[in-house]
Amino acid sequence: MVKKILVFTSTRADYGILYWLIHDLYQENSFDVKLLVSGTHLKKNFGLTYKEIERDGFTIDLKIPFISPSDTKNGIVRSMADAMLNYVDALNTMSPDLIILLGDRYEALAFAQSAYIMNIPILHLHGGELTQGAFDEGFRHCITKLSYFHCVACDGYRKRVIQLGENPNRVFNTGALGLEHIKRCKFKSKQELKEVFKFDFEKPYILITYHPETFQKMRSSEAIKIILDSLEEFKEFNLVMTYPNIDSGGNEIIDYLIRYSENNDRVLLVKSFGHDYYHSVVKYSQCVVGNSSSGLIEVPNLRVSSLNIGDRQGGRLCAKSVIHADLDKASIIYGVKKCIEITTRPPDNIFNNPYDSGKSTNMIIDIIKTNNIDLPKSFYDLEVML
């Protein structure tokens, strides 16, 4: 019997991680794979990244706009409510046997709520992780409770998902799926990057990706100003910057980046590199600066150091090549110097990655093939000493 698998993607980031899983699912005769695309993929000011999915040869079966009139907290809540109405219609139309959902975005939570109420099982990727400086922390754990299968990135996260009441027989350590892309992709040359982005990638550069800290009292525009003021101390390096995600405060960061990059030959600002170009840009960089999860999970496998600024990724495991800095100028300057030193003269074993467990896609596909679904699931109790 052919199993209908629905893969949900709403950002450039989750699609880049999901790419090889989608690719390999398509090769399986026992699966009928469908793609539902939503969120920033469909937004012009974020680069209309659904076109990248189409260029990769995948068929988008349904596009559902995630209408966000503003990136304020009120606007996001209203957008989630509106999206659920559209997601319900989509699920009625597509009637999948299983949904694959990654991460912790509010778009993903709205989709998971819709699927749960409609009794459609979810396989959730990257549960059990901590990001104490962002709303994503709560969203991720909520999606865990709405999901049936769990493919986590390391043993510590597996234990946390079980601690949330999930049966160990449905929780699997498959490693970080995004690392598969690094192992299997064909990197672009510096010359190819130059031809596409009209920027000199031969000169040493720092890559910056900074997202809003949604629990932070400081305005996002103030935060990015501190970071860029700190990087003025490193005039010998160019700066390559990407847009943040669509969290509350994201538009402030985008507006500041646009102003900063105007008439500045030292700076390249890109809405979205796409997964192939992004990993190539990381590979040739001196270090990665900001607070993106990729800096902790994927960048070490490219033997590049990362500076993780602030609390957005607070609690997440990382390699020793990841340096942590507070959101102040002195801490950032010290951290950048340390990162450049690591990338240039790396100590032994500093890039050892706790998320690298082998070939994730094969493991996930085998889980889908060999495990039965028995709804409703029951809560798994642990013995607790009080």
N, C-alpha and C positions, 0 to 999 in steps of 0.2 A: 504494500500500500504506500502510495506517495504521500509524504508529509509536507503540508504547506507551511513554509517558514516565512515569517514577516520580519524584516530587519528595519528598525527605526533609526534614522539619523537626523540630527537637527543642527549640527555645527561642523565647521571644517575640521575641528579637533577630533570629534568622535568618528567622523568618516575616515580620516587618516588612520586611525587605530583599527577600524573595522575592515579596511580595504581587503586584506588578504583572506580574512574569514569569508567575506562575501564572495570573493573570487573562487575560493575552494568549495564553498557551498554550491556554487553554480555548476561545478564539475560532477556533482553527485546526482545520479539518476533517481535516487530515492527521495529527493527533495524538490519541491516546487518553490523556488525562492522569489519573494516579492520585496520591493523596496518602497518604503514610505518616507518621503523627504519633507522636512518642515524647518521651522526656526530660521536661523540666519542664512541658511543655504539659499533662501528665496528673497533675501534683502539686497537691494542694489548697493546700499552704502557699506555692505560687508562683502561685496565682490561677486554676488550671484554664484556662489560656489556649487550650486547644483549642476552647473555646466561642466565642472571638473568630473563629477560622477558620470555624466553622459560621455565625456571624452575618454573616460576609462573603459567604455564599452558596456556599462551596465544600463539596464532598462529601469527607469523610474516609473513605478506603477501608479503612484499617487503623490501629488504635491499638495500639502496643506499649509497655507500661510499661517504663521504665528503672529497675529496682528498685535504690535506693541506700539501704541501711540506715544509712549515715552519710556525712558528707562528708570522712572521713579518706582518706588515700592508699590504704590497704588496702581500704577500702570501695569506692572508685571502681574499683580494679582488678577486684575481684570482680564489681561491677556490669557492667563491660565484658564480662567472660567470660559472664555470664548473658545479657546482651543479644544477643550473637552467636548464641546458640542460637535465640532467638526471631526474629532477623533472617533467619537461614537459612530457617526455615519460611516466613516472609513472602515472601521472594524466590522460593522454589519455587512458592508459590501464585500470585504476581502475574506472574512471568516477563516483566519489562520488557525492552524493547530498549535503553533508555538510562536512567540514573539522573542526576538533577540534585542536587548536594550542595554546600552552601555552607560555607566557613570551616574551622574548626579545633577544634571541640569533641571531647571524647573519645567522646561518643555517635556523632558522625559518623565518627570513625576506626574504631570497632567495626563500623559499617555498611559502610564502605568495604572493610574487610578481608573481610567476608562476601561482598560483591559481587565483589571481585577473584577470590577463590577459585572463585566460581561462574561466572567468565568473563562477567560483565555489565559493559559499559563505563560509565564515569562521566564526566560533565561537571562539572568542579570550578570553583567560583566563589571568587574572592579568594585564589588561591594566590600564592606568591612574596613574601608580606609578612613583616615581622619584628615580633615581640612578645617581646623578649628577657627580660622579667620573668615569663613564664608558660609553663606546660607546652604551651600552645597552639602555641608556636613549633615544637616538634618534631612535634606532631600534624599541623599544616598541611603541613609538607614531606613527611611520610609519605603523607598523602592525595594530594598531588601525584603521587607515584610510583605510586600505585594507580589513578590516573585516566588517561583517554584524551584528552579535550578539556580545555582550560584557558582560562577567561575571567577575565582579570586586570584590575586596576583602574588600572594605569598602565604606561608603557613600562619603567620601572625594574624592576617586578615581573615583567614579561614576560621580561626578560633573566635574572632570577634563576631562573625556572622552566626556561628553556632551559639554564641553567648546571647544573641538576639532571639534565640528560640527556633533556629532552623535545624532540621535534622541533618546530622553529619553525612548521611548517605546521599544527600542532595547538594553538598558543598564540596567543590573541587578546586584544588590549587593548580591552575593551568598557566601560571606566570602572567606577565604583562603582554597582552596581545600586540601592543604597539612595537615591541622589540622585533617581532617577526618581519615588520616592514624594513627595518634596518638591515636585517640579515638577507632579505630577498630582493631589495630594490636595486636598481642600477643608478648609481650616483651621477649627477651632472658634473661636468668639468667647470672650472672657474670661467673659462671662455664662454661656455654655454650659458652660464648665469649672467655674464656680462651682456651677451647678445639679447637675452630676454628682458632684463631689468635695466639695461642702459646705465650700469653702475660698475665701478672698478672693484672687483672682488680680489684682485691681486694685492692691494694694499690691506694691511691688517685691520680687522674690524671687530666690533663687539655687537652681538645680537641682543636686542631688547624686546621682551614680551611681558608686559605688565597688565594684569587684570585688576578690577576693583576689589578691595577688601570690603565685603558687604557688612561686616560687623564693626568696621573702623569708623571712629568719630571724625577723623580728618577727611576733608573733601578729597575726592580722587584727583582733582586738578592740582591740589597742593602736593599730593603724594608724588605724582609723576614729575612735577617741577623739581622736587628734592632730588629725585633720581637723575634727571637730566643735568641739573646743576652740578651734581657730583661727577658726572661723566665729562664735564668740561675740563676736569683735571687730567684727562687722557686725550689731549689734542692729537697725539700721534696715531690715534685709531679713528677710523670711520665708524659711523653708527648705522646699523641696519635695524629697522623697527617694524613691528607688525601691529595691526589693530588689536585691541582687547576684545573680549566677548561682550555680550549684550546685557551683562549684569547691571544693577543699579549703580550709576556713576560712570558707566562705560563711555557715554557720549562726552562727558567732561574730558576724559583722557584723549579721546579721538580729536576733539577740538584743539587741545593743547599740542598734540603731536603734529597736527596739520600746520599750526602756526610756527612751531619750532623748525619744521622741515622746509618751510618756504624759503627759497633763495639761499639754501644752505647746502653747498656742494658736498659737504662731509656726510650728509644724511640721506639714506634711502628709506622711505616709508611705503610699506606694502600692505594692502588690505588683507590678503591671504596668499601665501606662497603655494599652497597645495602640498600634499604630502611628499612627493618626490623632490620638489625644489626646496622645501623646508629643511629636510634632513641633509641635503647637500649644503645649504647655507650654514647649518649648524656645524657640519663636518669641517669647514674651512675657517670657522670663527676662532677668535682668541678665547672667548668665553661667552656664556649665555647669562644675561642679567634680567631679573624680573621675579615673577612668582607663578609661572606656568607649571603645571604638573609634569609637562614633558621635560623640564629641566631636571627633575628628580628621577623620573622613570626611564626616559629614553636617551637623554643626552650622554650619560656615562658610557653607554655602549659605543658612542662615537669618539670616545677618548677626548672629550672636551669637558672642562670644568664649568660649573654653574654657580651663580650667586643667587640664592633664594632670599628675597627681601620681604620682611614683615611676617605676618601671621597667617596669611591665606592658606598655606600648605602646612600649617602647624600640626604636628603629630604624625606626618607621613614618613615612612621609612625612606632612606636614601643611601647612596654610596658615599664614601668618604671624600669623593671629588666634589661634592655639593657643599658649598660654604654658606653659612647663614649670616644675615645682616639685619640690624634694626633699620627702621625707616628714618635714618638721619645721615647727614653728609659724611661725617667721620667714619662711621661704621661701613658705609657703602664704598668709600674710597679704599679703606683697608681691605675689604672683601674682594674688590675688583683686582687689586694688586696680587692678592693671594691666589685668585683664580687663574690669572695670567701665568703666574709662576707654576701652578700645577699643570696647566695645559702645555707649557713650554718644556718643563722638566718634571714629568710625572713620577712620583715615588712608586715603588712596586705595589701592586695590588690596589691602588687607590681607586681604580675604576670598577672594581668588583661590584656587580649589580645584584642586589637582593631580589630583583624581580625577574631575573633571567632563569627560566626553568626548562628551556628547550623549545619544542615546536608547539605553540599554543593552539594553532588552528586544528591540527590533527586531533589533539586531545578534546577540544570542544565538539568537533564533529562526531567523534566516537561517543561522547557523552549523550548527544542527541539521539544517536542511533541505538544505543544499548540500554537506555534507561526509560522505563515506563512512567507515565504520568497518572497519578491517582489523586484527584481532587475530591473534596477539599483537603488541604494539608493540615496537619495538626501541629500544635506548639510543642517544641522539644524542650523539656525541663532539664535543668542542671541541678545537681546537689549544691546548695549554697549554705555556707556557714555564717550564721548571723550572731 
